[in-house]
Amino acid sequence: MTGPLQWTFWRKFFAGFSQLGNLEDQRFRLALYFPYMSGDSSKTFYLETFGCQMNAHDSEKVVGTLVSEGYRQVGTVEEADLVLYNTCSIRDKAEQKVFNRLNDYKKYQKQGKKFGVLGCVAQQEGEKIFERAPWVSLVAGSASYRNLPGMLKQLEEGQSAASATREIPLPAGENAGLRDDASVVVTAGKSPSKSASRKPGFESLVRITGLDDRETDECFETEFTARTNPHRGYITIIEGCDKFCSYCVVPYTRGKERSRTSDSVLAEARQMANLGYTEIQLLGQNVNSYKDPAGKPGGKKTFAELLAAVGEIPGVRRVRFTTSHPRDFGRDIIDAIDAVPTLCDHVHLPVQSGSTRMLDAMQRLYNRDQYLERIAWMKAAKREISITTDMIVGFPGETESDFAETLRLLDEVGFDAVFAFKYSPRPNTPSLSLEDAIPDQEKVRRLEILMAKQREIQTASYKRYIGTQCEVMVEGRNDARGQWMSRTSHNKTLNFTAATNPKVGSYVPVIVTGSFPNSLLGELVV
């Protein structure tokens, strides 16, 4: 690991030593981490991440795990011995980016570099990746990340193995070893196993798969997390998805829903606060579907209770959470936001469509009225809550009437932001069998209409903030514009000017002096 990321990782680690108890405890922890600080210069890796916040945080944990195993992160493919791509398959465009990148870097295989595909595309495509990109050595889905130390060890062993086909056995009694559903095969000039076909010129490559089944109950928990932001950090509290929306690959790529214990989540949050993090964001494909799996008798927490508990940790100034599913969104979440000032007054609640008929075809498990009921809870809260959402246009069978209902929903709710996308057919999803596919040009037309309407709504909504004062977290400086970048509790970007230089990561008062459709303009209050 080099540059700012290395400094942040270790500075935060050492900054927390004063919170670890007596000197003996500190020396023990230092002895535990010391071998990994500089890394072995002969073991370098490059990691590129595609996709959502879940993927970004997974990558932070993957980086931390590799560093703990003696690897050193580098900034370019050219410098790396091991090149990894953490992938997204929620839309076809994101998936194609990965294979385009792999094709671009195929030339480096001759230099002895190893390539690995991680994440959703890895889980979705499995060993087919070896056929499309035969220079790849590692394919691992997100559910198998907890086995990374074992996979790395076997990759290294495979590299040094010079001869015939053999299975590399799992280390006896070693928790970091691979599960039964993961395998590694090393070949040299012999016929490949049927699970990993070889193309000419790639016969001697190591092939490792970590393709966990979706029935696993385990989460990816690690103390080695290389957080890239020294002030704001993520905590994944639930992985996987059990909703099975008809258009979505997540249940097939990330497995069933499985939650961490509240004790584990709170311990990580307290550690982050001790290290100086002031904003914590709880993550999950359906974060509010959280179910505490263990704990002391009577000590299990609901999602709302966990949210409140994180917000009450000393040193925590802001708590966010994403993404929520309307089916599991209860009034108790609103009650928690009202009761705990550190909980940000922002909720991202994807609706996908304003038509009950389309919601039923999408298998969203709620109807328009039920969604609007949850919106009414938020609008009745003591604090003004910013509401954002996701929408899909051009889903198979969507009529002009259905689309009109979605447009009316925009007016009825007045979302603070909308993330809208054209429907993208995904492998293995039920929506592939639906009739009445919408032509792409019609999808484009509907998307443009929806976004133009939302732009009008946001323009009017953001103007309401002019003249008000907001507390913001300073995120950085835009020297070209002479402005400081910041974010409000409502999750709005607020760029402001200041006569002094506020510290990045600090919280300062700003008065709003102007607005744009997607951001606010202001001045630091002196």
Beta strands, then each sheet from edge to edge (+ up, - down):
strand 1: 44-49
strand 2: 72-73
strand 3: 82-87
strand 4: 114-119
strand 5: 136-140
strand 6: 166-167
strand 7: 182-186
strand 8: 206-210
strand 9: 232-236
strand 10: 238-239
strand 11: 258-259
strand 12: 279-283
strand 13: 318-322
strand 14: 346-348
strand 15: 386-393
strand 16: 417-422
strand 17: 469-478
strand 18: 483-488
strand 19: 493-497
strand 20: 507-515
strand 21: 520-524
sheet 1: 2+ 1+ 3+ 4+ 5+ 8+ 7- 6+
sheet 2: 9+ 12+ 13+
sheet 3: 10+ 11-
sheet 4: 14+ 15+ 16+
sheet 5: 17+ 18- 19+ 21+ 20- 17+
end
